[in-house]
Amino acid sequence: MIIIYLIKGDLNEKKTNSEQFENYFRENEKLFNLIFKKETKELILLIIEYLNQLKSHKRFLPDIIQSNQKYFFKKSPNEMIQLITIAASNQPGIIKYQGHWNNDGYDFNSFLFPRSFSVENYVNLFLTLYNKCKWSSNHTIQILQIMLSNSNEYLNIYSLNKQRKWLYDIIIQQNIGKDLFLNKLLKEGNENILRLLEQYSDLTTPLSLHLISQYERKGIIKASKRLELIRYQTMTKDIFDEFLSLFKQTGSDLNQRQLNYPLFFQCAFYTNEENVKNVLQWIEKRFTNEQIIVIEHFLRQLITINKRFHLQILPNYFESIQTIIDIAINHLQQSINTLQIIIQYGINLLQYSEQHPNKQQKQNIQTFAIKIIKQ
């Protein structure tokens, strides 16, 4: 507390020189790097007081906040939300942080949250930006992008359930309203937001249809682009059949075939388990006459798919995945690269299995993973 008291005094002396006052945190970066873990909450409160004394268009977050945001969100989530409120209130859709060489600041494009960030914290931050900072008119999707961009790649089962709770159940259903949210999504959304919302096919389906319609109005949409977009639609019989038709249209292109199978599987996975079963069976049959490079690419993509597949759905489809792996191992074009991909998949499964709360299911996944590695 003594060091914070001394910094306050130093800041008060600098008020008469606007340039020194505005650049205070930038010029004293080494000092703040030394103290932020000892005086976390007090430092954030100091920055809140500091920003409130600046002109609204100069309220940039100090770099110490941007660089260590995960730590600050973990230790003082409520104070961080207060701080974000000040920085986000000048111009809806924009948060800036101080840069070393740019007096205009840099765009703060994404938050990095700790696992301890609660459902209440997420809801509070979202609604603060949406209501208090007036981002609701034209920047609702921007809030999603800044809050989700760094999270989806690392989601485990617990985090997936937490995200559905705060985003889908509370923000979309209870606060904004699903119909109004969909209107905003069609108005502001783009292809990037499809990936961020891929877990919610009832949201991505209308946006996918909307984007396809936009392409069609501009001219003929390529089969490859249509495949990329329908992957985000709920899989119905019509969508299943459309995938088969597009497979035929692009079948002569080896590179496109590599992309097609994962897109088909992802569409099924984010719809329901029944579709996973149908698509995996179809892929198994196709792979008996497919190039090894295509099969290898599918296995690589399988490694990266949402962990919910490996922990909750995969145990019902060990046989299908094993069949695909056997096809790859026995393929005439099989190489050391093929074996490395398969072994890596097994290693990843072992790592994922450690997160499984069910002891028997965990053991089943580990047994399957070890079998893959030993092959």
C-alpha positions in Angstrom: 0.0 0.0 0.0 2.9 2.4 0.6 4.1 2.1 -3.0 0.6 2.8 -4.3 0.4 5.9 -2.0 3.8 7.1 -3.3 2.6 6.6 -6.9 -0.5 8.6 -6.3 1.6 11.4 -5.0 3.8 11.3 -8.0 0.8 11.2 -10.4 -0.7 14.3 -8.6 2.6 16.2 -9.3 2.5 15.2 -13.0 -1.0 16.6 -13.5 0.3 20.0 -14.5 2.1 18.4 -17.4 -0.5 16.6 -19.6 2.1 14.7 -21.6 3.8 13.3 -18.6 0.5 12.5 -16.9 -0.9 10.7 -20.0 2.3 8.7 -20.5 2.9 7.8 -16.8 2.2 4.1 -17.0 4.1 3.7 -20.2 7.2 5.5 -18.8 7.1 3.5 -15.5 6.4 0.1 -17.0 9.2 -1.6 -15.2 7.9 -0.4 -11.8 4.4 -1.7 -12.5 5.8 -5.1 -13.7 7.5 -5.4 -10.3 4.5 -4.6 -8.1 1.4 -5.8 -9.9 1.3 -9.3 -8.3 1.7 -7.8 -4.8 -0.7 -4.9 -5.2 -3.1 -6.3 -7.7 -6.4 -4.9 -6.5 -4.9 -1.6 -5.3 -3.2 -1.1 -8.7 -6.4 -1.6 -10.6 -8.2 0.9 -8.4 -5.4 3.3 -9.0 -5.7 2.9 -12.8 -9.5 3.4 -12.5 -8.9 6.7 -10.7 -6.2 7.6 -13.2 -8.3 6.9 -16.3 -11.2 8.9 -14.8 -9.0 12.0 -14.8 -8.1 11.7 -18.5 -10.2 13.0 -21.4 -12.6 10.3 -22.6 -10.8 9.8 -25.9 -7.5 9.2 -24.0 -8.7 6.5 -21.7 -6.5 3.7 -22.9 -5.7 0.7 -20.7 -2.1 0.6 -19.6 -0.1 -2.1 -21.3 0.5 -3.8 -17.9 -3.3 -4.6 -17.9 -3.3 -5.9 -21.5 -0.2 -8.0 -21.0 -1.3 -9.6 -17.7 -5.1 -9.6 -18.1 -5.6 -13.2 -17.3 -3.9 -12.7 -13.9 -5.9 -9.5 -13.2 -9.2 -11.2 -14.1 -8.3 -14.0 -11.8 -7.3 -11.9 -8.8 -9.8 -9.0 -9.1 -12.6 -9.8 -11.6 -15.0 -7.1 -10.3 -12.4 -4.3 -10.3 -11.3 -5.4 -13.8 -14.9 -5.1 -15.1 -15.0 -1.6 -13.6 -11.8 -0.7 -15.4 -13.0 -2.2 -18.7 -16.2 -0.1 -18.3 -14.3 3.1 -18.3 -12.1 2.1 -21.3 -15.1 0.9 -23.3 -17.4 3.8 -22.8 -15.8 6.4 -25.1 -16.7 4.8 -28.4 -19.0 1.7 -28.7 -17.2 -1.3 -30.2 -13.7 0.0 -29.3 -11.3 -0.6 -26.4 -7.8 0.6 -26.7 -4.6 0.0 -24.7 -1.4 2.1 -24.6 1.4 1.2 -27.0 5.1 2.0 -26.8 5.3 3.7 -30.2 1.8 4.8 -31.0 0.1 7.7 -29.2 -3.3 6.7 -30.7 -3.2 3.3 -28.8 -3.8 -0.2 -30.1 -7.1 -2.0 -30.4 -7.8 -4.4 -27.6 -9.3 -7.3 -29.6 -9.8 -10.1 -27.2 -10.1 -10.9 -23.5 -8.2 -13.8 -21.9 -10.1 -15.2 -18.9 -8.9 -17.6 -16.2 -10.8 -20.7 -15.4 -12.0 -19.2 -12.2 -13.9 -16.5 -14.0 -17.5 -17.3 -13.0 -20.8 -17.4 -14.8 -21.8 -14.3 -12.9 -18.5 -12.5 -14.0 -19.2 -13.3 -17.6 -22.7 -12.1 -17.5 -21.7 -9.0 -15.6 -19.0 -8.1 -18.2 -21.2 -8.8 -21.2 -24.2 -6.8 -19.9 -21.9 -3.9 -18.8 -20.6 -3.6 -22.4 -24.0 -4.2 -23.9 -26.0 -1.8 -21.7 -23.8 0.6 -19.7 -21.2 1.1 -22.5 -23.9 1.3 -25.1 -22.5 -1.4 -27.4 -26.0 -2.9 -27.9 -27.0 -0.9 -31.0 -24.4 -2.1 -33.5 -21.7 -4.0 -31.6 -23.4 -7.0 -30.0 -21.4 -9.4 -32.1 -18.3 -7.4 -31.3 -18.8 -8.2 -27.6 -19.0 -11.9 -28.5 -15.8 -11.7 -30.5 -13.9 -10.0 -27.8 -15.1 -12.4 -25.1 -14.9 -15.7 -27.1 -11.9 -15.3 -29.4 -9.4 -16.7 -27.0 -11.6 -19.3 -25.3 -13.0 -21.8 -27.8 -9.7 -23.6 -28.6 -9.2 -24.5 -24.9 -12.7 -25.5 -23.9 -13.0 -28.7 -21.8 -16.4 -30.2 -20.7 -16.6 -27.9 -17.7 -15.9 -24.8 -19.7 -18.3 -25.8 -22.5 -21.1 -26.2 -20.0 -20.2 -22.9 -18.3 -20.2 -21.1 -21.7 -23.6 -22.5 -22.6 -24.9 -21.3 -19.2 -23.8 -17.7 -19.3 -24.0 -17.1 -23.1 -26.9 -19.1 -24.4 -29.1 -19.6 -21.4 -28.6 -16.3 -19.6 -27.5 -13.7 -22.1 -29.3 -14.8 -25.3 -32.4 -16.5 -23.9 -33.1 -14.5 -20.7 -31.6 -11.0 -21.3 -31.5 -10.2 -25.0 -34.1 -12.7 -26.3 -33.3 -15.2 -29.0 -35.3 -13.5 -31.8 -33.7 -10.1 -31.2 -30.3 -11.8 -30.9 -30.8 -13.6 -34.2 -31.7 -10.2 -35.9 -28.5 -8.7 -34.5 -26.5 -11.8 -35.7 -27.8 -11.4 -39.3 -27.1 -7.7 -39.2 -23.6 -7.8 -37.7 -22.4 -11.3 -38.2 -19.8 -12.7 -40.6 -18.0 -16.0 -41.3 -15.7 -15.5 -38.3 -18.6 -15.5 -35.8 -19.8 -18.8 -37.2 -16.7 -20.5 -35.8 -17.1 -18.8 -32.4 -20.7 -20.0 -32.2 -20.3 -23.4 -33.7 -21.6 -25.2 -30.7 -25.0 -23.6 -31.2 -26.3 -24.8 -34.6 -29.7 -23.2 -34.0 -27.8 -19.8 -34.1 -25.3 -20.5 -36.9 -27.9 -22.1 -39.2 -29.7 -18.8 -40.0 -26.5 -16.9 -40.3 -25.1 -19.5 -42.7 -28.2 -19.3 -44.8 -28.0 -15.5 -44.8 -24.3 -15.5 -45.9 -25.0 -18.0 -48.7 -27.9 -15.8 -49.9 -25.5 -12.8 -49.9 -23.0 -14.7 -52.1 -25.8 -15.9 -54.4 -27.0 -12.3 -54.9 -23.4 -11.3 -55.9 -23.1 -14.2 -58.4 -22.6 -17.9 -58.5 -21.2 -19.3 -55.2 -18.4 -21.9 -55.6 -19.1 -25.4 -54.3 -16.1 -25.1 -51.9 -17.5 -21.9 -50.3 -20.9 -23.5 -50.0 -19.3 -26.5 -48.2 -17.6 -24.1 -45.8 -20.9 -22.4 -44.9 -23.3 -25.3 -44.8 -21.0 -27.0 -42.3 -22.5 -24.6 -39.7 -26.1 -25.6 -40.4 -28.1 -28.1 -38.5 -27.7 -31.4 -40.3 -31.0 -32.5 -41.7 -31.7 -35.1 -44.5 -31.6 -32.2 -47.0 -28.2 -31.0 -45.7 -26.8 -34.5 -45.7 -27.9 -34.9 -49.3 -26.4 -31.5 -50.2 -23.1 -32.6 -48.8 -23.2 -35.7 -51.0 -24.0 -33.6 -54.0 -21.1 -31.2 -53.3 -18.8 -34.1 -52.7 -19.6 -35.2 -56.3 -19.0 -31.7 -57.7 -15.6 -31.4 -56.0 -14.5 -35.0 -56.1 -11.8 -34.5 -58.8 -10.0 -32.0 -56.6 -7.7 -33.8 -54.2 -7.1 -30.7 -52.0 -10.8 -30.0 -51.7 -11.5 -33.6 -50.8 -9.1 -33.2 -47.8 -11.3 -30.4 -46.6 -14.7 -32.0 -47.3 -14.6 -34.9 -44.9 -13.8 -32.8 -41.8 -16.5 -30.3 -42.8 -19.1 -33.1 -43.2 -18.1 -34.6 -39.8 -18.1 -31.3 -38.0 -21.6 -30.5 -39.3 -22.8 -33.9 -37.9 -21.0 -33.5 -34.6 -22.4 -30.1 -33.8 -25.9 -31.3 -34.6 -26.4 -34.5 -32.7 -24.9 -38.0 -32.1 -27.2 -39.8 -34.5 -25.7 -37.8 -37.3 -22.2 -38.6 -36.1 -23.0 -42.2 -36.5 -24.4 -41.9 -40.0 -21.5 -39.7 -41.2 -18.8 -41.8 -39.7 -20.3 -44.9 -41.4 -20.4 -43.1 -44.7 -16.8 -41.9 -44.3 -15.6 -45.4 -43.5 -17.0 -46.7 -46.8 -15.4 -43.8 -48.8 -12.0 -44.2 -47.2 -11.6 -47.8 -48.5 -10.9 -46.1 -51.9 -9.4 -42.8 -50.8 -5.9 -41.4 -51.1 -3.8 -41.7 -47.9 -3.3 -37.9 -47.8 -7.0 -37.4 -47.4 -7.3 -39.9 -44.6 -4.3 -38.4 -42.8 -5.8 -35.0 -43.0 -9.1 -36.3 -41.5 -7.2 -37.8 -38.6 -5.3 -34.6 -38.0 -8.6 -32.7 -37.9 -10.1 -35.3 -35.6 -7.4 -34.5 -33.1 -8.3 -30.8 -33.0 -12.1 -31.2 -32.7 -14.0 -30.1 -29.6 -13.1 -32.2 -26.5 -16.7 -33.1 -26.0 -16.4 -35.5 -28.9 -13.5 -37.4 -27.4 -14.8 -37.5 -23.8 -18.5 -38.0 -24.3 -19.2 -39.3 -27.8 -16.1 -41.2 -28.9 -16.6 -44.1 -26.5 -19.7 -45.0 -28.5 -17.7 -45.0 -31.8 -14.3 -46.7 -30.9 -15.1 -49.3 -33.6 -15.6 -46.7 -36.4 -12.5 -44.7 -35.5 -10.5 -48.0 -35.3 -11.8 -49.0 -38.7 -10.5 -45.7 -40.2 -7.2 -46.1 -38.5 -6.9 -49.7 -39.8 -7.6 -48.4 -43.3 -4.8 -45.9 -43.0 -2.3 -48.4 -41.6 -3.1 -51.0 -44.3 -3.1 -48.4 -47.1 -0.6 -49.0 -49.9 0.5 -45.4 -49.6 1.0 -45.6 -45.9 4.3 -44.0 -44.6 6.0 -43.0 -41.4 4.0 -39.8 -41.5 0.8 -41.9 -41.3 2.0 -43.7 -38.2 3.1 -40.4 -36.6 -0.3 -38.9 -37.0 -2.0 -42.0 -35.5 0.4 -42.1 -32.6 -0.2 -38.4 -32.0 -3.9 -39.0 -31.9 -3.5 -41.7 -29.3 -1.3 -39.4 -27.2 -3.8 -36.6 -27.4 -6.6 -39.0 -26.3 -4.5 -40.0 -23.2 -4.2 -36.3 -22.3 -7.9 -35.6 -22.8 -8.9 -38.6 -20.8 -7.3 -37.2 -17.7 -10.1 -34.6 -17.6 -12.9 -37.2 -17.6 -14.9 -37.2 -14.4 -16.1 -40.8 -14.9 -13.5 -43.4 -13.8 -14.8 -46.2 -16.1 -15.1 -44.0 -19.2 -11.7 -42.6 -18.5 -10.2 -46.1 -18.4 -12.0 -47.1 -21.6 -10.6 -44.1 -23.5 -7.1 -44.7 -22.1 -7.3 -48.4 -23.2 -8.4 -47.4 -26.7 -5.6 -44.7 -26.9 -2.9 -47.2 -25.8 -4.2 -49.7 -28.4 -3.8 -47.0 -31.1 -0.3 -46.1 -30.0 0.9 -49.7 -29.9 -0.3 -50.3 -33.5 
